Amino acid sequence: MNVADLLAAAAYRRPAAEALISGAERLNYADYAASAAGFAAELHGAARIAVLMHNSADMAIALWAAWAAGAQVVPLNPLYTPAERGPILEDAAPDLIISDGPTAWTTPTARVSGRRWTGLTLEPVEAELASLQYTGGTTGRAKGVELTHAATLANIGQRDELLPIHAADRILSVAPLYHVYAIAMGLHLAAAGAATLVLMPHYERAALLDLLKRERISVFAGNPRLYAALLEGDGPGELDELRLCLSGSAALPESVLRRWESITGAPIAEGYGQTEAGPVLSYNPASGRRKPGTVGLPLPETQIEIAEDGEIRARGPQLMRGYRNRPEETAAALRDGWLYTGDTGAFDADGYLSILGRKKEMVIVSGFNVYPREVEDALGQHQSVHEAAVIGRPDPRTGEKLVAFIVPRAPVSIDEIRTHLAERLVRYKWPAEITLVDELPRTPVGKVDRGALAKQ
């Protein structure tokens, strides 16, 4: 099967039902599928298509169309700087780029500008590879995760066992659709249940609170940062229509979970996964026992074990094929059918999984993976920076934040550093705190002592 079959099946089941809401635009399933089918005809023949767009009905249609055309989809952040997207596009080698904004490209571009495409049928096109989802690399370079149609569809079915979605559900997705979480727990989730998907073009607290009530949202796909932000002040109040909230991308503080549930009356089901896992490995069930502070039970057909060193490893039909053009890193991550996640964890007596930490040197800011090495490299490109070290610290709003320590080689201001970073990194990769120091602490073998920095 092709992932686009989800949309075709939903249109067959409920053609007149409301399918997609984005701002003032509202599409039923018949029009939604027809738009994707018509655009797919224009994209036919492309092997790989990069999509650099902001949340919109156009972006949702573009993603479905690329899959329906038999292409491998490469969703990318449209706010990436040229320095960030350049290496990714070079690695992905897309035949086409679909963009919603005026940008100078060095590769062919198909533009999406608010028009609608028409078509009569959506023919499934067999293609093994569905998505090329880029995630941060420990070397500072993003790695392209190869996900097949079979793995993606398997994971959708697995999630449905623990988090069933009904046709009457109205799902609100705030996360950007280039993020694997938004695709899995928004775009795919809604189509699989023939439910209604409500997209937010960009986050604004007041608008989000209004949408929850005005659109009678029953399922909210959020993240820890969103839940914490919505609880500020008087909070959202009781939400009678909201039956289920989902949380992923980062650890959800138990205090936030309990306050949200006491104010809104809606439970939060927290889960765990990563891009390489298609992306979900475990979830607290929507019905049945939920354990705050844990990431729930392994999905059906998913095995999760704790290796001798405490690392979480998993296997199941949803795992990635590997990293594009990275055979050595693929071999390190996939061993004997197991995905070694780089996270550490433990099971309790009831089989619920808890995440203890990460073996990887990675910081998760508002659900986005950021590797200190990439930020350090960008800082080091400033002529007045002699050396830099970046670490992560807990943050009540973003889950974690980046903290940078800089040894200058010449007088430099913090504002100059921030201006320098703005030209090289997307905003969520900017350190929240920057400190100028005379020297960095070292271990006995001369490496930067990040543990000592964390205590400063």
C-alpha positions in Angstrom: 0.0 0.0 0.0 0.9 3.7 -0.3 0.5 6.1 2.6 -1.8 8.2 0.3 -4.3 5.3 0.4 -5.3 6.6 3.9 -6.7 9.8 2.3 -8.3 7.9 -0.6 -10.0 5.5 1.8 -11.3 8.3 4.0 -12.7 10.1 1.0 -14.5 6.9 -0.1 -16.0 6.4 3.4 -16.9 10.0 4.2 -16.8 12.2 1.0 -19.0 15.0 2.4 -17.5 15.0 5.9 -15.3 17.9 7.0 -11.7 16.9 6.6 -9.4 19.8 6.9 -9.6 23.3 8.5 -6.9 25.8 8.2 -7.7 29.4 9.0 -10.7 30.4 6.8 -10.3 27.3 4.5 -12.5 24.3 5.0 -12.3 21.2 2.8 -14.5 18.1 2.8 -12.8 14.7 2.1 -13.9 14.6 -1.5 -12.3 18.0 -2.3 -9.3 17.2 -0.1 -8.5 13.9 -2.0 -9.3 15.5 -5.4 -6.9 18.3 -4.7 -4.2 15.9 -3.8 -4.9 13.7 -6.8 -4.8 16.5 -9.2 -1.5 17.8 -7.9 -0.1 14.3 -7.8 -0.6 14.1 -11.6 1.6 17.2 -12.0 4.3 15.6 -9.8 4.3 12.2 -11.5 7.8 11.0 -12.3 9.6 12.7 -9.4 11.5 10.3 -7.2 12.1 12.6 -4.3 10.3 15.8 -3.4 11.3 18.3 -0.8 8.5 20.3 0.9 9.4 23.6 2.5 6.1 25.1 3.7 4.4 26.6 6.7 1.3 24.9 8.1 -1.6 25.4 5.7 -4.2 23.4 3.7 -1.7 23.7 0.8 1.0 22.0 2.7 -1.2 19.1 3.7 -2.3 18.7 0.1 1.3 18.9 -1.1 2.4 16.1 1.3 -0.4 13.7 0.2 0.1 14.6 -3.5 3.8 13.7 -3.3 3.1 10.4 -1.7 0.3 9.7 -4.2 2.7 10.4 -7.0 5.0 7.7 -5.8 7.7 10.1 -4.6 9.7 10.0 -1.4 8.7 13.1 0.7 11.4 15.3 2.3 9.7 17.7 4.8 11.9 20.6 5.8 11.7 23.6 8.0 11.0 26.6 5.7 12.8 28.9 8.2 16.2 27.1 7.8 19.0 29.4 6.8 20.8 28.7 3.5 23.7 27.3 5.6 21.4 24.8 7.2 19.3 23.7 4.3 22.2 23.6 1.8 23.8 20.4 3.1 20.4 18.7 3.6 19.3 19.4 0.0 22.7 18.2 -1.2 22.2 15.0 0.6 18.6 14.5 -0.3 19.0 15.4 -4.0 15.3 16.2 -4.6 13.9 16.3 -8.1 11.5 19.0 -7.0 11.0 21.5 -4.2 7.6 22.6 -3.2 7.7 26.0 -1.5 5.1 28.5 -0.3 7.4 31.5 -0.3 9.8 33.4 -2.6 13.2 31.9 -2.1 16.2 31.6 -4.3 16.9 27.9 -5.1 19.6 26.2 -7.0 17.3 23.3 -7.9 14.0 23.1 -9.8 11.1 24.4 -7.9 7.4 23.7 -8.1 5.5 26.6 -6.5 2.4 26.3 -4.4 0.5 29.5 -4.2 -3.0 28.9 -2.8 -4.5 27.4 -5.9 -6.5 24.2 -5.9 -5.9 21.1 -8.1 -8.8 19.0 -9.4 -8.8 15.3 -10.1 -11.3 12.4 -10.2 -9.4 9.5 -8.7 -6.4 8.9 -6.5 -4.5 5.9 -7.8 -2.2 4.3 -5.3 1.3 4.2 -6.6 3.5 1.5 -5.2 6.8 2.9 -3.9 8.8 1.4 -1.1 10.2 4.6 0.4 7.7 7.1 1.7 9.6 9.7 3.7 13.1 11.1 4.2 12.8 12.8 7.5 15.9 14.7 8.6 17.0 14.6 12.2 20.0 16.1 14.0 23.3 14.3 13.9 25.9 13.9 16.6 28.5 15.4 14.2 26.4 18.5 13.7 25.1 17.3 10.3 21.5 16.2 9.9 20.8 12.6 9.1 18.1 11.6 6.7 15.9 8.8 8.1 14.5 6.5 5.4 10.9 5.4 6.2 9.0 3.0 4.0 5.3 3.0 3.2 5.0 -0.3 5.0 6.7 1.0 8.2 4.6 4.2 8.3 1.3 2.3 7.8 2.3 -0.3 10.4 3.0 2.4 13.0 -0.4 4.0 12.2 -2.1 0.7 12.9 -0.1 0.1 16.0 -1.0 3.5 17.5 -4.7 2.9 16.7 -4.7 0.0 19.1 -3.8 2.2 22.1 -5.2 5.5 20.8 -8.2 4.8 18.6 -9.5 7.8 16.6 -13.2 8.0 15.7 -14.7 9.6 12.6 -16.5 12.2 14.9 -13.2 13.3 16.3 -11.8 16.8 15.6 -8.0 16.8 16.0 -6.1 20.0 16.6 -2.4 20.0 15.5 -0.2 23.0 16.3 3.2 21.6 15.6 4.6 22.3 12.1 3.9 19.7 9.5 7.5 19.3 8.6 8.0 17.7 12.0 7.6 14.0 12.3 5.3 14.4 15.4 2.8 16.6 13.5 2.7 14.3 10.5 2.2 11.2 12.6 -0.1 12.5 15.3 -2.0 15.0 13.1 -2.0 14.5 9.4 -1.9 10.7 9.4 -3.9 10.3 12.6 -6.9 12.3 11.2 -6.9 10.6 7.8 -6.7 7.1 9.3 -9.8 7.7 11.3 -11.6 9.8 8.6 -11.7 12.5 11.3 -11.4 16.3 11.0 -7.9 17.9 11.2 -7.6 21.5 12.3 -4.3 23.1 11.5 -2.8 26.2 13.1 -0.6 28.3 10.7 1.5 29.4 13.7 1.2 29.2 17.4 -0.5 32.0 19.3 -1.8 31.3 22.8 -5.0 33.2 22.6 -5.9 31.8 19.1 -5.1 28.3 20.3 -7.4 28.6 23.3 -10.1 30.0 21.0 -9.7 27.2 18.5 -10.0 24.5 21.2 -13.5 25.8 22.1 -14.8 27.3 18.8 -13.9 24.2 16.7 -15.1 21.8 19.5 -11.7 20.0 19.5 -11.9 16.4 20.9 -8.2 15.4 20.4 -5.3 17.8 20.9 -1.8 16.8 19.8 0.4 19.0 21.9 3.8 18.9 23.5 5.1 19.9 27.0 5.9 23.5 26.0 2.3 24.0 24.7 0.7 22.5 27.8 2.8 24.7 30.1 2.1 27.8 28.1 -1.6 27.2 28.0 -1.7 26.8 31.8 -0.3 30.3 32.4 -2.6 32.7 34.1 -6.1 31.4 34.6 -5.4 28.5 32.2 -7.8 27.3 29.5 -10.7 26.4 31.8 -12.9 23.3 31.5 -13.0 21.9 27.9 -16.1 19.8 27.7 -15.5 18.5 24.1 -11.9 17.5 24.7 -11.7 13.8 25.3 -8.0 13.1 24.8 -4.7 15.0 24.7 -1.5 13.6 23.3 2.0 14.6 24.3 5.3 13.7 22.8 8.6 15.1 21.5 9.9 15.6 25.1 9.3 14.6 28.7 6.1 16.1 30.2 6.6 17.2 33.8 4.1 15.4 36.0 3.1 18.7 37.7 2.0 20.1 34.3 0.1 16.9 33.5 -1.8 16.9 36.8 -2.7 20.6 36.6 -3.9 20.4 33.0 -6.1 17.4 33.8 -7.6 19.1 36.9 -8.4 22.3 35.0 -9.6 20.9 31.7 -10.9 17.5 32.7 -9.1 16.0 29.7 -6.5 13.3 30.2 -3.1 13.5 28.6 -1.6 10.3 27.1 2.2 10.6 27.0 4.2 8.5 24.6 7.8 7.8 23.4 9.5 7.4 20.1 11.9 8.9 17.7 12.1 9.6 14.0 14.0 6.3 13.4 11.1 4.4 15.0 8.5 5.5 12.5 8.1 7.5 15.0 6.2 5.9 17.9 7.3 3.0 20.2 5.1 3.3 23.3 2.1 5.2 24.6 -0.1 5.4 27.7 -3.4 3.9 26.5 -6.4 6.2 25.9 -8.6 3.8 27.8 -7.1 1.7 30.6 -4.4 2.6 33.1 -2.3 5.6 32.5 0.8 6.2 34.6 1.9 9.8 34.9 5.7 10.1 34.7 6.0 7.1 32.3 5.7 6.9 28.5 3.4 3.9 28.7 3.4 0.5 27.2 5.1 -0.8 24.0 2.8 -0.7 21.0 1.5 -4.0 19.6 4.1 -5.9 17.6 6.8 -3.8 19.3 9.5 -5.2 21.5 11.4 -2.9 23.8 14.3 -4.0 25.9 16.8 -2.4 28.2 20.4 -3.3 27.3 23.1 -4.0 29.8 24.3 -0.4 29.8 20.7 0.8 30.3 20.1 1.9 26.7 16.6 1.4 25.3 16.5 -0.8 22.2 13.5 -1.7 20.2 12.3 -3.7 17.2 9.1 -3.9 15.2 7.7 -3.3 11.7 7.8 0.5 12.1 11.6 0.9 12.2 13.5 2.9 9.6 15.3 1.3 6.8 18.4 3.3 7.7 20.1 6.7 7.3 20.5 7.9 3.7 24.1 7.9 2.6 25.2 6.9 6.1 26.1 3.2 6.1 28.3 3.4 9.2 25.8 5.3 11.3 23.0 2.9 10.1 25.1 -0.1 11.2 25.6 1.5 14.6 21.9 2.3 15.1 20.4 -1.0 13.6 22.0 -4.1 15.0 20.5 -7.6 14.6 17.1 -6.1 13.9 17.2 -3.9 16.9 17.1 -0.1 16.9 19.5 1.3 19.6 17.8 4.5 20.6 20.6 6.3 22.5 18.1 6.9 25.3 18.3 5.2 28.7 15.2 3.9 30.5 13.6 1.3 32.8 10.4 -0.7 33.1 8.3 -0.9 36.3 6.6 -4.0 37.6 3.6 -3.4 35.3 5.6 -3.1 32.1 5.4 0.7 31.8 8.5 2.4 30.4 10.2 5.5 31.9 12.9 7.5 30.2 15.9 8.2 32.5 18.1 10.2 30.2 20.1 10.2 26.9 23.3 8.6 25.9 23.4 11.0 23.0 24.7 14.4 23.4 21.4 16.1 22.4 19.1 18.8 23.7 15.4 18.8 23.0 14.1 22.4 22.8 10.3 22.7 22.4 10.3 19.2 20.8 13.1 19.9 18.3 16.4 18.0 18.5 19.4 20.2 18.8 23.0 19.0 18.9 25.4 21.2 20.8 28.1 20.5 18.3 26.2 22.3 15.5 25.6 25.4 17.7 29.3 25.4 18.8 30.4 25.2 15.2 28.2 28.2 14.3 29.6 30.2 17.3 33.1 29.3 16.4 32.7 31.0 13.0 32.6 34.4 14.6 36.0 36.1 14.3 35.9 37.2 18.0 35.1 33.7 19.4 38.1 31.7 20.4 36.2 28.7 21.8 32.6 27.8 22.7 30.8 25.1 24.6 27.0 24.5 24.6 25.0 22.4 27.1 21.3 21.8 27.8 19.5 22.7 31.0 15.9 22.1 32.1 13.4 24.8 31.3 9.8 25.0 32.4 8.6 26.4 29.1 10.6 24.6 26.4 11.5 21.4 28.3 15.2 22.1 27.8 17.2 25.2 26.8 20.6 25.8 25.3 23.3 27.5 27.4 26.4 28.7 25.7 29.8 29.5 27.3 32.2 31.5 25.1 35.9 32.3 25.5 36.4 35.4 23.3 39.6 36.1 21.4 38.6 39.8 21.1 36.0 42.1 22.8 32.5 41.1 21.7 29.0 41.7 22.9 26.2 39.2 23.5 24.1 41.1 21.0 26.8 40.7 18.3 26.8 37.0 19.0 23.1 36.7 18.7 23.1 38.6 15.4 25.8 36.3 14.1 23.7 33.2 15.0 20.6 34.6 13.4 22.3 34.4 10.1 23.3 30.8 10.5 20.7 28.9 12.7 17.0 28.6 13.0 15.6 30.4 16.1 15.1 27.3 18.3 18.8 26.5 18.0 19.8 29.9 19.5 21.1 29.6 23.1 18.7 31.1 25.6 21.7 32.1 27.7 25.2 33.2 26.6 28.0 33.7 29.1 31.5 35.1 28.4 34.2 33.3 30.3 38.0 33.4 30.6 38.4 29.7 30.0 36.4 26.4 29.8 36.8 23.7 32.5 38.7 20.7 31.3 38.9 17.0 32.2 42.3 15.4 32.9 42.6 14.4 29.3 41.9 17.9 28.0 38.3 17.6 26.9 35.7 20.2 27.8 34.2 19.2 31.1 30.5 19.6 30.4 29.6 18.3 33.8 31.4 21.1 35.4 29.7 23.6 33.1 26.3 22.2 34.0 27.1 23.0 37.7 28.0 26.6 37.0 
